[in-house]
């Protein structure tokens, strides 16, 4: 069971995919701390968001937004606990820049 303080990946029906430290949760609204938007992602292995939570991302094939200190995500349809190695790949991914 996930708890406050766990690093998670969140899918929102309207706002896309985000990763961060789980704060409060109220129905389909989640507060994340130290959060990053996964604007485009490719799992290190396999093809699903579940694989991102387990194996992490391929930074060169992903576009990850800068970290924000706090974020409220509405319309959450999925919350996935991450492994330490997956968290590391997301946190250390370079900030995507406009090309």
PEDACOR-V252048 format. One record per helix or strand of 3 or more residues. SS is the DSSP state (H for helix, E for strand). FROM is the first residue (numbers start at 1). LEN is the number of residues. If there is no record, write none. Layout:
ss:SS from:FROM len:LEN
ss:SS from:FROM len:LEN
This chain:
ss:E from:7 len:6
ss:E from:16 len:11
ss:E from:29 len:12
ss:H from:49 len:7
ss:H from:59 len:3
ss:E from:68 len:6
ss:E from:76 len:6
ss:H from:84 len:9
